[in-house]
Amino acid sequence: MEDHSFSVFPNENFLDLRLYQYGWEQCAPLHSFGPYIRNHYLFHYVISGRGHLDATDQDGVRRDYDLESDQGFLICPGQVSTYAADREQPWKYVWLEFDGLRAEEYLESAGLGPRQSLYRPQSPAQGQTVRDLMLYIAEHSDASSLHLMGHLFLFLDALIETSSTRRPLRGGLLKDFYIQEAITYMEKNYHRELSVEELADVCKLNRSYFSKLFKESMGCPPQEFLIRLRMAKAADMMKGTRQPIGIIAAKCGYPNQLHFSRAFRKRYGVSPREWRNQNQIRLKK
């Protein structure tokens, strides 16, 4: 009888959101994983049983969580985490590993992040909607990439709507049109030097006003978003091609490979070479 399922998402060029791997597992008593540092977001939903999470946030503060059925927990990139099944009632959980340029924004809307790992639904029935969407992905690894990505968006929408710590989503205002214009321009020109002045000019806005709008909408300054975009593009190239890292760095706007490596390590917590090796191997949970 199966006690787990594990699948790896095919290498596709999705930037806003991207699945990496997913599955479910019925754990043995005291079965543990960690301490480990993830390169991407990892969300578990506890289907049954109990367990414990020990995670260190970005300020180095250690946080402990006791979890039971119909709760979930998020592990963020760069966090040191260990989690273990209960001795008497070992948990069964379903999990998704994902990332992308908009992943942090959506998770923040659900009130989740390094300082708040625990997901509590507003009601068990609402939490089970999240569970069912995750199980659908885990049990349909043969579906098309677009089909699975559609369900990843549905999962995040349900996570936001049901979370007891949710925050209001930003509405579709005129400023969002300007920001999307800037993001589209970045996606077409990330390989060359881009200034905030040039991005503001594309949107026909004053530089300081554009910077303020962008940070309010995306949660980070334009130049930081551009770095994230370049790193995401580089990660896709490292995973999907055999091109030397120096060539990939240059294609992503970093003619100096040392500068690229520093930026990549700051974003993902490991060097480009280490990241490429880890994602080729695809460690099983």
Contacts in CASP RR format, 6 or more apart in sequence:
PFRMAT RR
TARGET T0000
AUTHOR 0000-0000-0000
METHOD contacts of the structure
MODEL  1
MEDHSFSVFPNENFLDLRLYQYGWEQCAPLHSFGPYIRNHYLFHYVISGR
GHLDATDQDGVRRDYDLESDQGFLICPGQVSTYAADREQPWKYVWLEFDG
LRAEEYLESAGLGPRQSLYRPQSPAQGQTVRDLMLYIAEHSDASSLHLMG
HLFLFLDALIETSSTRRPLRGGLLKDFYIQEAITYMEKNYHRELSVEELA
DVCKLNRSYFSKLFKESMGCPPQEFLIRLRMAKAADMMKGTRQPIGIIAA
KCGYPNQLHFSRAFRKRYGVSPREWRNQNQIRLKK
3 25 0 8 1.000
3 26 0 8 1.000
4 23 0 8 1.000
4 24 0 8 1.000
4 25 0 8 1.000
4 26 0 8 1.000
5 23 0 8 1.000
5 24 0 8 1.000
5 25 0 8 1.000
5 138 0 8 1.000
5 139 0 8 1.000
6 21 0 8 1.000
6 22 0 8 1.000
6 23 0 8 1.000
6 284 0 8 1.000
6 285 0 8 1.000
7 21 0 8 1.000
7 22 0 8 1.000
7 23 0 8 1.000
7 138 0 8 1.000
7 141 0 8 1.000
8 20 0 8 1.000
8 21 0 8 1.000
8 282 0 8 1.000
9 18 0 8 1.000
9 19 0 8 1.000
9 20 0 8 1.000
9 21 0 8 1.000
9 22 0 8 1.000
9 145 0 8 1.000
9 148 0 8 1.000
10 145 0 8 1.000
11 236 0 8 1.000
11 239 0 8 1.000
11 240 0 8 1.000
12 18 0 8 1.000
12 145 0 8 1.000
13 236 0 8 1.000
14 100 0 8 1.000
14 145 0 8 1.000
14 149 0 8 1.000
15 100 0 8 1.000
15 101 0 8 1.000
15 187 0 8 1.000
15 229 0 8 1.000
15 232 0 8 1.000
15 233 0 8 1.000
15 236 0 8 1.000
16 100 0 8 1.000
16 101 0 8 1.000
16 102 0 8 1.000
17 98 0 8 1.000
17 99 0 8 1.000
17 100 0 8 1.000
17 102 0 8 1.000
17 103 0 8 1.000
17 106 0 8 1.000
17 149 0 8 1.000
17 152 0 8 1.000
17 153 0 8 1.000
17 156 0 8 1.000
18 98 0 8 1.000
18 99 0 8 1.000
18 100 0 8 1.000
18 232 0 8 1.000
19 96 0 8 1.000
19 97 0 8 1.000
19 98 0 8 1.000
19 137 0 8 1.000
19 148 0 8 1.000
19 149 0 8 1.000
19 152 0 8 1.000
20 40 0 8 1.000
20 97 0 8 1.000
20 98 0 8 1.000
20 99 0 8 1.000
20 279 0 8 1.000
21 97 0 8 1.000
21 282 0 8 1.000
21 285 0 8 1.000
22 94 0 8 1.000
22 95 0 8 1.000
22 96 0 8 1.000
22 97 0 8 1.000
22 134 0 8 1.000
22 137 0 8 1.000
22 138 0 8 1.000
22 141 0 8 1.000
23 94 0 8 1.000
23 95 0 8 1.000
23 96 0 8 1.000
23 137 0 8 1.000
23 138 0 8 1.000
23 285 0 8 1.000
24 47 0 8 1.000
24 92 0 8 1.000
24 93 0 8 1.000
24 94 0 8 1.000
24 95 0 8 1.000
24 135 0 8 1.000
24 138 0 8 1.000
25 92 0 8 1.000
25 93 0 8 1.000
25 95 0 8 1.000
25 285 0 8 1.000
26 90 0 8 1.000
26 92 0 8 1.000
27 85 0 8 1.000
27 90 0 8 1.000
27 91 0 8 1.000
27 92 0 8 1.000
27 93 0 8 1.000
28 85 0 8 1.000
28 90 0 8 1.000
29 85 0 8 1.000
29 86 0 8 1.000
29 87 0 8 1.000
29 88 0 8 1.000
29 90 0 8 1.000
30 84 0 8 1.000
30 85 0 8 1.000
30 86 0 8 1.000
30 87 0 8 1.000
30 90 0 8 1.000
31 84 0 8 1.000
31 85 0 8 1.000
31 90 0 8 1.000
32 82 0 8 1.000
32 83 0 8 1.000
32 84 0 8 1.000
32 85 0 8 1.000
33 82 0 8 1.000
33 83 0 8 1.000
33 84 0 8 1.000
33 285 0 8 1.000
34 81 0 8 1.000
34 82 0 8 1.000
34 83 0 8 1.000
35 80 0 8 1.000
35 81 0 8 1.000
35 82 0 8 1.000
36 80 0 8 1.000
36 81 0 8 1.000
36 82 0 8 1.000
37 78 0 8 1.000
37 79 0 8 1.000
37 80 0 8 1.000
37 81 0 8 1.000
37 269 0 8 1.000
38 75 0 8 1.000
38 76 0 8 1.000
38 77 0 8 1.000
38 78 0 8 1.000
38 79 0 8 1.000
38 81 0 8 1.000
38 97 0 8 1.000
39 77 0 8 1.000
39 78 0 8 1.000
39 99 0 8 1.000
39 268 0 8 1.000
39 269 0 8 1.000
39 270 0 8 1.000
39 275 0 8 1.000
39 278 0 8 1.000
39 279 0 8 1.000
40 77 0 8 1.000
40 97 0 8 1.000
40 98 0 8 1.000
40 99 0 8 1.000
41 74 0 8 1.000
41 75 0 8 1.000
41 76 0 8 1.000
41 77 0 8 1.000
41 97 0 8 1.000
41 98 0 8 1.000
41 99 0 8 1.000
41 103 0 8 1.000
41 107 0 8 1.000
42 74 0 8 1.000
42 75 0 8 1.000
42 95 0 8 1.000
42 96 0 8 1.000
42 97 0 8 1.000
43 72 0 8 1.000
43 73 0 8 1.000
43 74 0 8 1.000
43 75 0 8 1.000
43 95 0 8 1.000
43 96 0 8 1.000
43 98 0 8 1.000
43 119 0 8 1.000
43 134 0 8 1.000
43 159 0 8 1.000
44 72 0 8 1.000
44 73 0 8 1.000
44 83 0 8 1.000
44 93 0 8 1.000
44 94 0 8 1.000
44 95 0 8 1.000
45 71 0 8 1.000
45 72 0 8 1.000
45 93 0 8 1.000
45 94 0 8 1.000
45 95 0 8 1.000
45 119 0 8 1.000
45 127 0 8 1.000
45 130 0 8 1.000
45 131 0 8 1.000
45 134 0 8 1.000
46 67 0 8 1.000
46 68 0 8 1.000
46 69 0 8 1.000
46 70 0 8 1.000
46 71 0 8 1.000
46 72 0 8 1.000
46 73 0 8 1.000
46 91 0 8 1.000
46 92 0 8 1.000
46 93 0 8 1.000
47 69 0 8 1.000
47 91 0 8 1.000
47 92 0 8 1.000
47 93 0 8 1.000
47 94 0 8 1.000
47 131 0 8 1.000
48 69 0 8 1.000
48 89 0 8 1.000
48 91 0 8 1.000
48 92 0 8 1.000
49 68 0 8 1.000
49 69 0 8 1.000
49 86 0 8 1.000
49 89 0 8 1.000
49 90 0 8 1.000
49 91 0 8 1.000
49 92 0 8 1.000
50 66 0 8 1.000
50 67 0 8 1.000
50 68 0 8 1.000
50 69 0 8 1.000
50 85 0 8 1.000
50 86 0 8 1.000
50 88 0 8 1.000
50 89 0 8 1.000
50 90 0 8 1.000
50 91 0 8 1.000
51 66 0 8 1.000
51 67 0 8 1.000
51 68 0 8 1.000
51 83 0 8 1.000
51 84 0 8 1.000
51 85 0 8 1.000
51 86 0 8 1.000
51 90 0 8 1.000
51 91 0 8 1.000
52 64 0 8 1.000
52 65 0 8 1.000
52 66 0 8 1.000
52 67 0 8 1.000
52 83 0 8 1.000
52 84 0 8 1.000
52 86 0 8 1.000
53 64 0 8 1.000
53 65 0 8 1.000
53 67 0 8 1.000
53 73 0 8 1.000
53 81 0 8 1.000
53 82 0 8 1.000
53 83 0 8 1.000
53 117 0 8 1.000
53 118 0 8 1.000
54 62 0 8 1.000
54 63 0 8 1.000
54 64 0 8 1.000
54 65 0 8 1.000
54 81 0 8 1.000
54 82 0 8 1.000
54 83 0 8 1.000
55 62 0 8 1.000
55 63 0 8 1.000
55 65 0 8 1.000
55 73 0 8 1.000
55 75 0 8 1.000
55 79 0 8 1.000
55 80 0 8 1.000
55 81 0 8 1.000
55 82 0 8 1.000
55 114 0 8 1.000
55 117 0 8 1.000
56 62 0 8 1.000
56 63 0 8 1.000
56 79 0 8 1.000
56 80 0 8 1.000
56 81 0 8 1.000
57 63 0 8 1.000
57 79 0 8 1.000
57 114 0 8 1.000
57 115 0 8 1.000
58 76 0 8 1.000
58 78 0 8 1.000
58 79 0 8 1.000
58 114 0 8 1.000
58 115 0 8 1.000
59 115 0 8 1.000
61 115 0 8 1.000
63 115 0 8 1.000
63 117 0 8 1.000
65 73 0 8 1.000
65 117 0 8 1.000
65 118 0 8 1.000
67 73 0 8 1.000
67 91 0 8 1.000
67 118 0 8 1.000
69 91 0 8 1.000
70 121 0 8 1.000
70 124 0 8 1.000
70 127 0 8 1.000
70 128 0 8 1.000
70 131 0 8 1.000
71 118 0 8 1.000
71 119 0 8 1.000
71 120 0 8 1.000
71 121 0 8 1.000
72 93 0 8 1.000
72 118 0 8 1.000
72 119 0 8 1.000
72 120 0 8 1.000
73 83 0 8 1.000
73 117 0 8 1.000
73 118 0 8 1.000
73 119 0 8 1.000
74 107 0 8 1.000
74 112 0 8 1.000
74 113 0 8 1.000
74 117 0 8 1.000
74 119 0 8 1.000
75 81 0 8 1.000
75 117 0 8 1.000
76 113 0 8 1.000
76 114 0 8 1.000
76 117 0 8 1.000
77 99 0 8 1.000
77 268 0 8 1.000
77 269 0 8 1.000
78 269 0 8 1.000
79 114 0 8 1.000
85 91 0 8 1.000
94 131 0 8 1.000
94 134 0 8 1.000
94 135 0 8 1.000
94 138 0 8 1.000
95 134 0 8 1.000
95 138 0 8 1.000
95 285 0 8 1.000
96 134 0 8 1.000
96 137 0 8 1.000
96 138 0 8 1.000
96 152 0 8 1.000
96 155 0 8 1.000
98 152 0 8 1.000
99 232 0 8 1.000
100 232 0 8 1.000
101 225 0 8 1.000
101 228 0 8 1.000
101 229 0 8 1.000
101 232 0 8 1.000
105 218 0 8 1.000
105 219 0 8 1.000
106 156 0 8 1.000
106 159 0 8 1.000
106 160 0 8 1.000
107 113 0 8 1.000
107 156 0 8 1.000
107 159 0 8 1.000
108 167 0 8 1.000
109 160 0 8 1.000
109 166 0 8 1.000
109 167 0 8 1.000
109 168 0 8 1.000
109 169 0 8 1.000
110 119 0 8 1.000
110 156 0 8 1.000
110 159 0 8 1.000
110 160 0 8 1.000
110 163 0 8 1.000
110 165 0 8 1.000
110 166 0 8 1.000
110 167 0 8 1.000
111 163 0 8 1.000
111 165 0 8 1.000
111 166 0 8 1.000
111 167 0 8 1.000
112 119 0 8 1.000
112 159 0 8 1.000
112 163 0 8 1.000
112 165 0 8 1.000
116 165 0 8 1.000
119 130 0 8 1.000
119 159 0 8 1.000
119 163 0 8 1.000
119 165 0 8 1.000
120 163 0 8 1.000
120 164 0 8 1.000
120 165 0 8 1.000
121 127 0 8 1.000
121 130 0 8 1.000
121 162 0 8 1.000
121 163 0 8 1.000
121 164 0 8 1.000
122 162 0 8 1.000
122 163 0 8 1.000
122 164 0 8 1.000
123 162 0 8 1.000
126 158 0 8 1.000
126 161 0 8 1.000
126 162 0 8 1.000
127 158 0 8 1.000
127 162 0 8 1.000
129 158 0 8 1.000
129 162 0 8 1.000
130 155 0 8 1.000
130 158 0 8 1.000
130 159 0 8 1.000
130 162 0 8 1.000
133 151 0 8 1.000
133 154 0 8 1.000
133 155 0 8 1.000
133 158 0 8 1.000
134 155 0 8 1.000
136 151 0 8 1.000
137 148 0 8 1.000
137 151 0 8 1.000
137 152 0 8 1.000
137 155 0 8 1.000
140 147 0 8 1.000
140 148 0 8 1.000
140 151 0 8 1.000
160 166 0 8 1.000
160 169 0 8 1.000
170 176 0 8 1.000
170 217 0 8 1.000
175 213 0 8 1.000
175 216 0 8 1.000
175 217 0 8 1.000
176 217 0 8 1.000
178 203 0 8 1.000
178 205 0 8 1.000
178 210 0 8 1.000
178 213 0 8 1.000
179 213 0 8 1.000
179 214 0 8 1.000
179 217 0 8 1.000
179 218 0 8 1.000
181 202 0 8 1.000
181 203 0 8 1.000
182 199 0 8 1.000
182 202 0 8 1.000
182 203 0 8 1.000
182 210 0 8 1.000
182 214 0 8 1.000
182 222 0 8 1.000
183 225 0 8 1.000
185 199 0 8 1.000
185 202 0 8 1.000
186 194 0 8 1.000
186 199 0 8 1.000
186 222 0 8 1.000
186 225 0 8 1.000
186 226 0 8 1.000
186 229 0 8 1.000
187 229 0 8 1.000
190 226 0 8 1.000
190 229 0 8 1.000
190 230 0 8 1.000
190 233 0 8 1.000
190 252 0 8 1.000
190 253 0 8 1.000
191 251 0 8 1.000
191 252 0 8 1.000
191 253 0 8 1.000
192 253 0 8 1.000
193 253 0 8 1.000
194 226 0 8 1.000
196 207 0 8 1.000
196 210 0 8 1.000
196 211 0 8 1.000
196 221 0 8 1.000
196 222 0 8 1.000
196 223 0 8 1.000
197 207 0 8 1.000
199 210 0 8 1.000
199 214 0 8 1.000
199 222 0 8 1.000
200 206 0 8 1.000
200 207 0 8 1.000
200 209 0 8 1.000
200 210 0 8 1.000
200 211 0 8 1.000
203 210 0 8 1.000
205 213 0 8 1.000
210 222 0 8 1.000
211 221 0 8 1.000
211 222 0 8 1.000
214 221 0 8 1.000
214 222 0 8 1.000
214 225 0 8 1.000
215 221 0 8 1.000
215 222 0 8 1.000
218 225 0 8 1.000
220 228 0 8 1.000
227 263 0 8 1.000
227 267 0 8 1.000
228 267 0 8 1.000
230 252 0 8 1.000
230 253 0 8 1.000
230 254 0 8 1.000
230 263 0 8 1.000
231 252 0 8 1.000
231 263 0 8 1.000
231 264 0 8 1.000
231 267 0 8 1.000
231 268 0 8 1.000
233 251 0 8 1.000
233 252 0 8 1.000
234 248 0 8 1.000
234 249 0 8 1.000
234 251 0 8 1.000
234 252 0 8 1.000
234 260 0 8 1.000
234 264 0 8 1.000
234 272 0 8 1.000
235 268 0 8 1.000
235 275 0 8 1.000
235 279 0 8 1.000
237 243 0 8 1.000
237 248 0 8 1.000
237 251 0 8 1.000
237 252 0 8 1.000
238 245 0 8 1.000
238 248 0 8 1.000
238 272 0 8 1.000
238 275 0 8 1.000
238 276 0 8 1.000
238 279 0 8 1.000
239 276 0 8 1.000
239 279 0 8 1.000
239 280 0 8 1.000
241 248 0 8 1.000
245 257 0 8 1.000
245 260 0 8 1.000
245 261 0 8 1.000
245 272 0 8 1.000
245 273 0 8 1.000
245 276 0 8 1.000
246 257 0 8 1.000
246 260 0 8 1.000
248 272 0 8 1.000
249 255 0 8 1.000
249 256 0 8 1.000
249 257 0 8 1.000
249 260 0 8 1.000
249 261 0 8 1.000
249 272 0 8 1.000
252 260 0 8 1.000
253 260 0 8 1.000
254 260 0 8 1.000
254 263 0 8 1.000
260 272 0 8 1.000
261 271 0 8 1.000
261 272 0 8 1.000
264 271 0 8 1.000
264 272 0 8 1.000
264 275 0 8 1.000
265 271 0 8 1.000
265 272 0 8 1.000
268 275 0 8 1.000
270 278 0 8 1.000
END
